[in-house]
Amino acid sequence: YAEMAKKESDPDAPPNLLGPHRLGKGLSGIKLAYIATGCTSAHVVALGADGETFTWGRNDAGQLGHGDMITRPGPERVSALTGKAISSA
């Protein structure tokens, strides 16, 4: 399960994802073609084989693409990209 944790050095900092992540809950039954994340695991993008896009993690600047700034602890489909031809992240 993707878990969230506050940085110990700065309790007011947004949380980072703890790793490694288990993707089953939000992506069960979905064949993945690509997963992108950085070395800090602050946020993740996963592309389904059919082009669906899922994101989760920190979202303090709206970088997850959901139209808000809510941090998400697990994968959520990016509805704004539905029907778009997405091939990499």
DSSP file (Angstrom, degrees, kcal/mol; ACC not computed):
  #  RESIDUE AA STRUCTURE BP1 BP2  ACC     N-H-->O    O-->H-N    N-H-->O    O-->H-N    TCO  KAPPA ALPHA  PHI   PSI    X-CA   Y-CA   Z-CA
    1    1 A Y              0   0    0      0, 0.0     2,-0.5     0, 0.0    22,-0.1   0.000 360.0 360.0 360.0 137.4    0.0    0.0    0.0
    2    2 A A        -     0   0    0     20,-0.5     2,-0.3    19,-0.1    17,-0.1  -0.622 360.0-167.6 -71.7 121.3    1.2    3.5   -0.8
    3    3 A E        -     0   0    0     -2,-0.5    15,-1.8    15,-0.5     2,-0.3  -0.774  12.2-137.3-111.5 156.7    1.7    5.1    2.6
    4    4 A M  E     +A   17   0A   0     -2,-0.3     2,-0.3    13,-0.2    13,-0.2  -0.860  21.2 178.8-112.2 148.4    2.3    8.7    3.4
    5    5 A A  E     -A   16   0A   0     11,-1.4    11,-1.6    -2,-0.3     2,-0.2  -0.994  26.8-121.6-148.2 142.5    4.8   10.1    5.9
    6    6 A K        -     0   0    0     -2,-0.3     2,-0.3     9,-0.2     6,-0.1  -0.561  39.0-104.1 -77.4 145.9    5.8   13.5    7.1
    7    7 A K    >   -     0   0    0      3,-0.4     3,-0.5     6,-0.3     6,-0.3  -0.570  25.1-143.6 -67.9 129.8    9.5   14.5    6.7
    8    8 A E  T 3  S+     0   0    0     -2,-0.3    -1,-0.2     1,-0.2    -2,-0.0   0.839  96.9  56.0 -66.2 -32.6   11.0   14.2   10.2
    9    9 A S  T 3  S+     0   0    0      1,-0.3    -1,-0.2     2,-0.1    -2,-0.0   0.761 121.3  25.4 -73.2 -24.1   13.3   17.2    9.6
   10   10 A D    X   -     0   0    0     -3,-0.5     3,-2.1     1,-0.1    -3,-0.4  -0.784  64.2-171.2-141.6  93.4   10.4   19.6    8.7
   11   11 A P  T 3  S+     0   0    0      0, 0.0    -1,-0.1     0, 0.0    -3,-0.1   0.681  88.5  56.1 -62.7 -16.8    7.0   18.6   10.2
   12   12 A D  T 3  S+     0   0    0     -6,-0.1    -6,-0.0     2,-0.1    -2,-0.0   0.518  84.7 105.6 -90.8  -5.6    5.2   21.2    8.1
   13   13 A A  S <  S-     0   0    0     -3,-2.1    -6,-0.3    -6,-0.3    -3,-0.1  -0.430  83.7 -99.1 -72.7 147.1    6.6   19.9    4.8
   14   14 A P        -     0   0    0      0, 0.0    -7,-0.2     0, 0.0    -1,-0.1  -0.310  49.4 -98.4 -61.0 151.6    4.2   17.9    2.6
   15   15 A P        -     0   0    0      0, 0.0     2,-0.3     0, 0.0    -9,-0.2  -0.340  29.6-145.5 -73.6 153.3    4.5   14.1    2.9
   16   16 A N  E     -A    5   0A   0    -11,-1.6   -11,-1.4    41,-0.1     2,-0.2  -0.776  29.1 -99.6-106.5 159.3    6.5   11.9    0.6
   17   17 A L  E     -A    4   0A   0     24,-1.2     2,-0.3    -2,-0.3   -13,-0.2  -0.579  33.2-130.1 -75.5 141.3    5.5    8.4   -0.4
   18   18 A L        -     0   0    0    -15,-1.8   -15,-0.5    -2,-0.2    -1,-0.0  -0.704  42.6 -90.6 -86.4 146.2    7.3    5.6    1.5
   19   19 A G  S    S+     0   0    0     -2,-0.3     2,-0.1   -17,-0.1     3,-0.0  -0.761  90.7  38.0-118.5 166.1    8.7    2.9   -0.7
   20   20 A P  S    S-     0   0    0      0, 0.0     2,-0.3     0, 0.0    -2,-0.1   0.665  77.3-149.4 -74.5 162.1    8.5    0.4   -2.1
   21   21 A H        -     0   0    0     -2,-0.1     2,-0.6   -19,-0.1   -19,-0.1  -0.727   9.3-144.1-100.3 144.6    4.8    0.8   -3.1
   22   22 A R        -     0   0    0     -2,-0.3   -20,-0.5     1,-0.1     3,-0.3  -0.947  14.5-172.6-103.8 121.6    2.2   -1.8   -3.6
   23   23 A L     >  +     0   0    0     -2,-0.6     4,-1.7     1,-0.2     3,-0.4   0.524  53.6 101.5 -93.9  -6.8    0.0   -0.8   -6.5
   24   24 A G  H  > S+     0   0    0      1,-0.2     4,-1.1     2,-0.2    -1,-0.2   0.813  73.4  57.1 -52.0 -44.6   -2.6   -3.5   -6.2
   25   25 A K  H  4 S+     0   0    0     -3,-0.3     3,-0.3     1,-0.2    -1,-0.2   0.920 118.9  27.6 -60.7 -48.5   -5.4   -1.6   -4.5
   26   26 A G  H  4 S+     0   0    0     -3,-0.4    -1,-0.2     1,-0.2    -2,-0.2   0.630 131.5  36.3 -89.5 -13.6   -5.8    1.2   -7.1
   27   27 A L  H >< S+     0   0    0     -4,-1.7     3,-2.0    49,-0.0    -2,-0.2   0.157  74.8 145.1-126.5  19.0   -4.6   -0.6  -10.2
   28   28 A S  T 3< S+     0   0    0     -4,-1.1     3,-0.1    -3,-0.3    -4,-0.0  -0.371  76.4  13.3 -63.5 134.6   -5.9   -4.1   -9.8
   29   29 A G  T 3  S+     0   0    0      1,-0.2     2,-0.6    -2,-0.1    -1,-0.3   0.448  99.8 117.3  81.4   0.9   -6.9   -5.7  -13.1
   30   30 A I    <   -     0   0    0     -3,-2.0     2,-0.5    18,-0.0    -1,-0.2  -0.897  61.1-138.7-106.0 123.7   -5.1   -2.9  -15.1
   31   31 A K        -     0   0    0     -2,-0.6    18,-3.3    -3,-0.1    19,-0.3  -0.689  23.5-143.6 -79.4 122.9   -2.2   -3.9  -17.4
   32   32 A L  E     +B   48   0B   0     -2,-0.5    16,-0.3    16,-0.3     3,-0.1  -0.695  24.6 179.9 -93.7 140.3    0.5   -1.3  -17.0
   33   33 A A  E    S+     0   0B   0     14,-3.3     2,-0.3     1,-0.4    15,-0.2   0.677  71.2   5.5-103.1 -27.3    2.7   -0.1  -19.8
   34   34 A Y  E     -B   47   0B   0     13,-1.5    13,-3.2    54,-0.0     2,-0.4  -0.981  51.9-166.4-161.2 140.7    4.9    2.4  -18.0
   35   35 A I  E     -B   46   0B   0     -2,-0.3     2,-0.4    11,-0.2    11,-0.2  -0.998  12.2-171.3-132.1 131.1    5.5    3.8  -14.5
   36   36 A A  E     +B   45   0B   0      9,-3.3     9,-2.6    -2,-0.4     2,-0.3  -0.979  16.7 146.6-125.1 134.7    7.5    7.0  -13.9
   37   37 A T  E     -B   44   0B   0     -2,-0.4     7,-0.2     7,-0.2     2,-0.1  -0.970  37.7-116.1-154.2 162.9    8.7    8.4  -10.6
   38   38 A G    >   -     0   0    0      5,-0.7     3,-1.2    -2,-0.3     5,-0.0  -0.433  38.9 -96.4 -96.3 176.2   11.6   10.3   -9.3
   39   39 A C  T 3  S+     0   0    0      1,-0.3    -1,-0.1    -2,-0.1     0, 0.0   0.725 125.1  50.9 -66.9 -20.8   14.3    9.3   -6.8
   40   40 A T  T 3  S-     0   0    0      3,-0.1    -1,-0.3   -24,-0.0   -23,-0.2   0.535  99.0-137.1 -91.9  -7.0   12.3   10.9   -3.9
   41   41 A S    <   +     0   0    0     -3,-1.2   -24,-1.2     2,-0.1     3,-0.1   0.826  53.0 146.5  54.1  35.4    9.0    9.2   -4.8
   42   42 A A  S    S-     0   0    0      1,-0.2    16,-4.0   -26,-0.2     2,-0.3   0.838  72.0  -2.8 -70.6 -32.5    7.2   12.5   -4.3
   43   43 A H  E     - C   0  57B   0     14,-0.3    -5,-0.7   -26,-0.1     2,-0.3  -0.985  67.0-149.8-156.6 159.5    4.7   11.6   -7.0
   44   44 A V  E     -BC  37  56B   0     12,-3.0    12,-1.6    -2,-0.3     2,-0.4  -0.963   2.9-159.8-134.8 144.3    4.1    8.8   -9.5
   45   45 A V  E     -BC  36  55B   0     -9,-2.6    -9,-3.3    -2,-0.3     2,-0.4  -0.996  12.7-174.3-122.1 130.9    2.6    8.5  -13.0
   46   46 A A  E     -BC  35  54B   0      8,-3.1     8,-2.8    -2,-0.4     2,-0.5  -0.992   9.4-154.8-126.1 133.9    1.4    5.1  -14.3
   47   47 A L  E     -BC  34  53B   0    -13,-3.2   -14,-3.3    -2,-0.4   -13,-1.5  -0.924  12.7-138.6-109.0 127.3    0.2    4.5  -17.9
   48   48 A G  E >   -B   32   0B   0      4,-3.3     3,-2.2    -2,-0.5   -16,-0.3  -0.427  27.9-110.4 -75.0 157.8   -2.2    1.6  -18.6
   49   49 A A  T 3  S+     0   0    0    -18,-3.3   -17,-0.1     1,-0.3    -1,-0.1   0.751 121.0  54.6 -60.3 -24.0   -1.6   -0.5  -21.7
   50   50 A D  T 3  S-     0   0    0    -19,-0.3    -1,-0.3     2,-0.1    36,-0.1   0.336 127.2 -98.3 -92.8   6.9   -4.8    1.1  -23.1
   51   51 A G  S <  S+     0   0    0     -3,-2.2    35,-0.2     1,-0.3    -2,-0.1   0.385  73.6 145.7  95.4  -3.1   -3.5    4.7  -22.5
   52   52 A E        -     0   0    0     -5,-0.1    -4,-3.3    30,-0.1     2,-0.4  -0.417  38.8-142.9 -65.8 144.3   -5.3    5.4  -19.2
   53   53 A T  E     -C   47   0B   0     25,-0.3    25,-3.0    -6,-0.2     2,-0.4  -0.933  17.7-175.9-116.3 134.0   -3.2    7.6  -17.0
   54   54 A F  E     -CD  46  77B   0     -8,-2.8    -8,-3.1    -2,-0.4     2,-0.3  -0.973   3.9-179.1-126.4 140.5   -3.0    7.3  -13.2
   55   55 A T  E     +CD  45  76B   0     21,-2.2    21,-1.5    -2,-0.4     2,-0.3  -0.958   6.1 163.1-136.0 156.7   -1.1    9.6  -10.7
   56   56 A W  E     +C   44   0B   0    -12,-1.6   -12,-3.0    -2,-0.3     2,-0.3  -0.970  32.2  61.0-163.4 163.8   -0.6    9.7   -7.0
   57   57 A G  E    S+CD  43  72B   0     15,-2.8    15,-2.1    -2,-0.3   -14,-0.3  -0.826  89.0   3.1 118.0-156.8    1.7   11.4   -4.4
   58   58 A R        +     0   0    0    -16,-4.0    12,-0.1    -2,-0.3    -2,-0.1  -0.336  51.1 174.9 -65.2 146.8    2.4   15.0   -3.5
   59   59 A N    >   +     0   0    0     10,-0.2     3,-1.4     4,-0.1    -1,-0.1  -0.079  26.7 136.9-146.3  36.2    0.3   17.5   -5.4
   60   60 A D  T 3  S+     0   0    0      1,-0.3     9,-0.1     2,-0.1    11,-0.0   0.637  85.2  33.2 -67.7 -13.8    1.2   20.8   -3.8
   61   61 A A  T 3  S-     0   0    0      7,-0.1    -1,-0.3    -3,-0.0     8,-0.1   0.181 119.0-100.6-123.1  14.9    1.4   22.5   -7.2
   62   62 A G  S X  S+     0   0    0     -3,-1.4     3,-1.6     1,-0.1     5,-0.3   0.659  74.6 143.9  77.4  15.8   -1.2   20.6   -9.1
   63   63 A Q  T 3   +     0   0    0      1,-0.3    -4,-0.1     2,-0.1     6,-0.1   0.610  57.3  70.1 -68.1 -12.4    1.4   18.4  -10.8
   64   64 A L  T 3  S-     0   0    0      4,-0.2    -1,-0.3    -7,-0.1     5,-0.1   0.691 102.5-126.3 -79.5 -16.8   -0.8   15.2  -10.6
   65   65 A G  S <  S+     0   0    0     -3,-1.6    15,-0.4     3,-0.2    -2,-0.1   0.666  74.4 119.7  86.5  16.5   -3.2   16.6  -13.2
   66   66 A H  S    S-     0   0    0      2,-0.3     3,-0.1     4,-0.1    -3,-0.1   0.425  84.7-109.6 -94.5   0.9   -6.5   16.3  -11.3
   67   67 A G  S    S+     0   0    0     -5,-0.3     2,-0.2     1,-0.3    -4,-0.1   0.681  91.1  67.7  81.1  17.5   -7.3   20.0  -11.3
   68   68 A D  S    S-     0   0    0      2,-0.1    -1,-0.3    -6,-0.1    -2,-0.3  -0.813  83.2-114.4-147.8-172.3   -6.7   20.5   -7.6
   69   69 A M        +     0   0    0     -2,-0.2     2,-0.5    -3,-0.1   -10,-0.2  -0.176  62.3 134.4-124.9  39.5   -3.8   20.4   -5.0
   70   70 A I        -     0   0    0    -12,-0.1     2,-0.2    -8,-0.0    -2,-0.1  -0.802  55.0-127.9 -94.2 125.1   -4.9   17.4   -3.0
   71   71 A T        -     0   0    0     -2,-0.5   -13,-0.2   -15,-0.1    -2,-0.1  -0.520  23.7-151.7 -69.2 134.9   -2.2   14.9   -2.1
   72   72 A R  E     -D   57   0B   0    -15,-2.1   -15,-2.8    -2,-0.2     4,-0.1  -0.950  13.8-161.5-116.7 124.6   -3.2   11.4   -3.1
   73   73 A P  E    S+     0   0B   0      0, 0.0    -1,-0.1     0, 0.0   -71,-0.1   0.612  76.4  25.7 -79.2 -11.9   -1.9    8.3   -1.3
   74   74 A G  E    S-     0   0B   0    -19,-0.1   -17,-0.2   -17,-0.1   -19,-0.1  -0.928 100.7 -62.8-146.4 169.0   -2.8    5.9   -4.0
   75   75 A P  E     +     0   0B   0      0, 0.0     2,-0.4     0, 0.0   -19,-0.2  -0.229  47.1 179.2 -59.1 134.4   -3.4    5.7   -7.8
   76   76 A E  E     -D   55   0B   0    -21,-1.5   -21,-2.2    -4,-0.1     2,-0.1  -0.999  32.4-111.0-135.9 137.1   -6.3    7.7   -9.3
   77   77 A R  E     -D   54   0B   0     -2,-0.4     2,-1.1   -23,-0.2   -23,-0.3  -0.412  26.3-128.4 -64.5 136.3   -7.3    8.0  -12.9
   78   78 A V    >   -     0   0    0    -25,-3.0     3,-1.6     1,-0.2   -25,-0.3  -0.768  23.3-169.6 -88.4  99.1   -6.6   11.4  -14.5
   79   79 A S  G >  S+     0   0    0     -2,-1.1     3,-1.5     1,-0.3    -1,-0.2   0.783  78.7  67.0 -65.2 -28.2  -10.0   12.1  -16.0
   80   80 A A  G 3  S+     0   0    0    -15,-0.4    -1,-0.3     1,-0.3   -14,-0.1   0.700 101.8  49.9 -65.5 -17.6   -8.7   15.1  -17.9
   81   81 A L  G X  S+     0   0    0     -3,-1.6     3,-2.2   -28,-0.1    -1,-0.3   0.392  78.1 128.7-101.5   2.1   -6.6   12.8  -20.1
   82   82 A T  T <  S+     0   0    0     -3,-1.5     3,-0.1     1,-0.3   -30,-0.1  -0.384  80.4  13.8 -59.7 129.2   -9.4   10.3  -20.9
   83   83 A G  T 3  S+     0   0    0      1,-0.3    -1,-0.3    -2,-0.1     2,-0.3   0.385  99.9 121.7  84.9  -3.8   -9.6    9.8  -24.6
   84   84 A K  S <  S-     0   0    0     -3,-2.2     2,-1.3   -33,-0.1    -1,-0.3  -0.655  72.3-114.0 -89.5 149.1   -6.2   11.4  -25.2
   85   85 A A        +     0   0    0     -2,-0.3     2,-0.5    -3,-0.1   -34,-0.1  -0.697  43.3 175.5 -84.7  93.3   -3.4    9.4  -26.8
   86   86 A I        +     0   0    0     -2,-1.3     3,-0.1   -35,-0.2    -3,-0.0  -0.878  13.8 159.8-102.3 126.1   -0.8    9.1  -24.0
   87   87 A S        +     0   0    0     -2,-0.5     2,-0.3     1,-0.3    -1,-0.1   0.570  62.6   9.1-123.3 -15.0    2.2    6.9  -24.7
   88   88 A S              0   0    0      1,-0.1    -1,-0.3   -54,-0.0   -54,-0.0  -0.983 360.0 360.0-158.6 165.2    4.9    8.0  -22.2
   89   89 A A              0   0    0     -2,-0.3    -1,-0.1   -44,-0.1   -53,-0.0   0.346 360.0 360.0-124.7 360.0    5.3   10.1  -19.1
